[in-house]
Amino acid sequence: MKNKKGVSNVVSVVLIILVALVAVSILSVFIYNFAKSPGLSPQLTCFELDSARPIKITDVCHNQDSEELEVSLVRIGDNLEFENIYFLSTNEGETERWCCGGDCDECQILNKGSKKYYLDASGLGREKLDKIVLTGFDCSLDERKIENC
């Protein structure tokens, strides 16, 4: 008679290898889906956002009478869902941030295909400011030197 114990050992090793392959496959699917989640992988890279320029600063100036910063934006048609955009104003290495969108109450993000005028009464519009930078998705969208109105 033949030794049947040797055959059962081979079958058990093959089954263990198959179970390990299935486990690795399932784990790789979960890791792939997790890595593709919006929090870890933005809709567009900063290079693509810079090329597309979905939101542009059309005008920015410091109103000397009211001491406010006046900013005009235009948003061309895009399919991006901005949660927030930020205005960063700089002066000699000092940066101040002004929020627009869901995480802040100061203003709302302009709709697709529209123009919007923003008036900052919070004190960012001081005379000393050099420029304003518009950011979204942690990328610079546009930058403009601040002039007097």
Secondary structure, 3 states (H helix, E strand, C coil): CCCHHHHHHHHHHHHHHHHHHHHHHHHHHHHHHHHCCCCCCCCCCHHHHHHHCCEEEEEEEEECCCCEEEEEEEECCCCCCCCEEEEEEEECCEEEEEEEECCCCCCCCCCCCCEEEEEECCCCCCCCCCEEEEEECCEEEEEEECEEC
